[in-house]
Amino acid sequence: MQAGIVGLPNVGKSTLFNAVTRTRKAEAANYPFCTIEPNVGIVQVPDSRLEPLAKIAKTQTIIPAAIEFVDIAGLVEGASKGEGLGNQFLANIRQVDAIIQVVRCFEDEDIIHNMGSVDPVRDIEVITTELVLADLQSVDNQIERQARKAKGMDKEAAANVALLERVREHLNEGRPANTIELHEDEYPRLRQFFLLTTKPVIFACNVKEDDLADPSANKFVQAVEAYVREHHNAASCVICSKLEEELSEMSLAEATDFLHELGVQDSGVSQLIQATYDLLGLASFLTAGEKEVRAWTFHKGMKAPECAGVIHTDFQAGFIKAEVVAYEDLLAAGSKAHAREAGKLRIEGKEYLFKDGDVVEFRFNKTS
């Protein structure tokens, strides 16, 4: 699963990418389009449960879950018509599963803003407009194709046309497709149209270091939070890209001490990664043994055999049962044996829906 970092030029996208991936893969410079080809990096998902679990399992090997982040070229007004790197931007964003839109929430005369002033709500509207315009072109093309099929009494095509026409009306009002009201059975149909504005999005307010202790006092952050709640039904978070890039070069202890000196308890990047993981519809189940403690990524709603297949296809093919204990119950018990004695360890079958934080051991028949 990939999350794409997008935004106007010079809002801090590449700096944020370098921070979350703890690399210097992305060039960060004070001019538009310093990113052309997208940069891709693997990002470990922070999980405070792993170290305590490793102590219980008596192992020093910890393997966190991971997702991919993509740093995408900056978008400008007119991108849907090919302005700037618009065509490339739109092609790259089609490949990702979720969007992190970075918006500049600080003033600095030394850093160029390609629209001449700092106005994050305007910036969001520019990007939303370009994505909506690109979706309108796609919807028109799909209506034309589906309408031809519908004339041949294709019921699926007729249903597609009906939904696409409603989506077109919604987009024509300047609203992203993921805010349209649908019946439960229409969501899978909407997803098959592969529209840019159906992708889940989180807005990252890029602030100065001085704002981190009390970001709610920043007028730009206030404006973004209010706007995205009303118009995008989306969440926002606060980061300082420049600071986060500096923190990424420190040890964990040094970074923690530095944040505490600033009056900040946790890294904005850590919160952003966790929020993105959730935005992608992902969660983690855990395995713990003497060899390693590991977080395994699964899609919310997956059942036990599917989660077994995350580890190995043989686990899914030969699935029998899953031994499951909630992380909180295992931590309270101190060991699997004590959790079993307390009746907290359960044996679950094929219909069990996995939950985030389940600590699991699978039973399966070995295949030849």
Disulfide bonds with the S-S distance in Angstrom:
none
